[in-house]
Amino acid sequence: MGQYSLNADWDRNRTKFLIKQFGKDGFFGKSILSVGSGGAEVSGALSRLGAKVIVIDDDGFLLQDLTKKFPGIETKQSGLSE
């Protein structure tokens, strides 16, 4: 099993856990900040459930990909030292 499969399983499990805890309607209209979110699969899922999601990362190329993959997510480029 490759790293992507492990990450995808991890993200899927985190998303299921959050939905179980708060319900599918529990994210609608909420604001969520994700710092260093990697592939942002969890952020994307929460955005689809109606949350306003802001992703902060220092990798501008990653953020460009995220805005294409998840158009509802707002991105900001910033490193930890800023």
C-alpha positions as CSV (number, residue, x, y, z in Angstrom):
1,M,0.0,0.0,0.0
2,G,1.5,3.3,-1.1
3,Q,1.6,6.6,0.9
4,Y,-1.3,8.0,-1.1
5,S,-3.5,5.1,0.0
6,L,-2.5,5.6,3.6
7,N,-3.2,9.3,3.4
8,A,-6.5,8.8,1.6
9,D,-7.6,6.2,4.2
10,W,-6.6,8.6,7.0
11,D,-8.5,11.5,5.5
12,R,-11.6,9.4,4.9
13,N,-11.5,8.2,8.5
14,R,-11.1,11.7,9.9
15,T,-14.0,13.0,7.7
16,K,-16.2,10.1,8.8
17,F,-15.3,10.8,12.5
18,L,-16.1,14.5,12.2
19,I,-19.5,13.8,10.5
20,K,-20.3,11.3,13.2
21,Q,-19.5,13.8,15.9
22,F,-21.2,16.8,14.5
23,G,-23.6,15.5,11.8
24,K,-23.7,16.4,8.2
25,D,-25.6,19.7,9.0
26,G,-23.1,20.6,11.8
27,F,-20.7,22.3,9.4
28,F,-23.1,24.4,7.4
29,G,-22.2,28.1,7.8
30,K,-19.3,27.4,10.1
31,S,-15.8,28.8,9.5
32,I,-12.9,26.3,9.4
33,L,-9.2,27.2,9.3
34,S,-6.8,24.5,8.0
35,V,-3.1,25.1,8.4
36,G,-0.7,22.9,6.4
37,S,-3.6,20.8,5.1
38,G,-1.7,18.6,2.6
39,G,-4.1,17.5,-0.1
40,A,-7.0,19.1,1.8
41,E,-9.4,16.2,1.3
42,V,-11.0,16.8,4.7
43,S,-11.2,20.5,4.1
44,G,-12.8,19.8,0.7
45,A,-15.4,17.4,2.3
46,L,-16.3,20.0,4.9
47,S,-16.6,22.7,2.3
48,R,-19.0,20.5,0.3
49,L,-21.1,20.2,3.6
50,G,-21.4,24.0,3.6
51,A,-18.5,25.2,5.7
52,K,-16.5,28.2,4.8
53,V,-12.9,26.8,4.7
54,I,-9.7,28.7,4.6
55,V,-6.5,26.8,3.9
56,I,-3.1,28.3,4.8
57,D,0.1,26.7,3.5
58,D,3.5,27.9,2.4
59,D,3.4,26.0,-0.8
60,G,1.9,28.2,-3.5
61,F,1.8,25.4,-6.1
62,L,-0.2,23.2,-3.7
63,L,-2.6,26.1,-3.1
64,Q,-3.1,26.6,-6.8
65,D,-4.0,22.9,-7.2
66,L,-6.4,23.1,-4.2
67,T,-8.3,26.0,-5.7
68,K,-8.8,24.0,-8.9
69,K,-9.8,20.8,-7.0
70,F,-12.0,22.5,-4.4
71,P,-13.3,25.8,-5.9
72,G,-15.2,26.7,-2.7
73,I,-12.0,26.8,-0.5
74,E,-10.3,30.1,0.1
75,T,-6.5,29.8,0.2
76,K,-3.8,32.0,1.7
77,Q,0.0,31.5,1.2
78,S,2.0,32.0,4.4
79,G,4.8,30.2,6.2
80,L,5.2,29.7,9.9
81,S,7.8,32.4,10.2
82,E,5.4,35.1,8.8
